[in-house]
Amino acid sequence: MLYKKGRKSHLYLGASKDIDHMRTALWKATIVFWMTSVPLAVHADAAHRIEDILHRKSFSPDGQVLWSELNVTVERCGIQLRLYKPNSCETGASFFAKIDYIDLRALVTDKEAVEFTDFTDTRFERLKGAASYQYRSLYDRVLGFAYDRRRQIMDEEIENFPTDVDARLRAISDRNGTEIDPRSYSMSYERIQFCSGVEITGPLSGHNFRFYLDPSDMEEFATLIEELAQTCDAGLTN
């Protein structure tokens, strides 16, 4: 026998050490799994719920025609809101799709700092409500300079092409790409796809970013955004 009372064989001692190592490895693996999988699961749950809250559709008065749809994608710290208007070009509209992108690290996401607005019984009632988030001060200054330049380019091209809208849009698109540093608005931008085929990307306006949602979801939404922001990589500071 490998084991005798009061004495352990070398083989038993080796096996005992192996078991100890195995237990230690299993314990470490369990801790790693808990530390990595739980936040990821929480992140995924929060992301899916945020996408559901912000998703919306707009129909014609008779409810038969889809006028627009907002689809939302949450990836780590970024939220992409894509507005699509399926029949807009056929009805004479200028654009058919618009993407707004915001990185939560650019915002003050503390729940107490969120400004809620209920649009019930106002001319904005179709938007239901809004949750407004302030930009962090450092990023707000950088974004402000970029947006001011965007506005200047737009004003100049309106003057250069007062009637030729397509030429104006192409000039704005080209100048935005060459005269505004994309790094200055990489965390907060919009991309508009026009019916003429032109695509314009540029910084959003500064100071605050608004999410539109049902007032009944505002409390939950603010909590989810705060939790999601806490799982993001540390980025900007005030």
Secondary structure, DSSP 8 states (H G I E B T S, - for coil): --EETTEE-HHHHHHHHHHHHHHHHHHHHHHHHHHHHHHHHHHHHHHHHHHHHH-EEEE-TTS-SEEEEEEEEEETTEEEEEEE-TTTTTTT-SEEEEEEEEEGGGB---GGG-EEEE-TTSTTGGG-EEEEEEB-HHHHHHHHHHHHHHHHHHHHHHHH-SS-HHHHHHHHHHHHHHHS-GGGGTTEEEEEEETTS-EEEEE--SSEEEEE--GGGHHHHHHHHHHHHHHS------
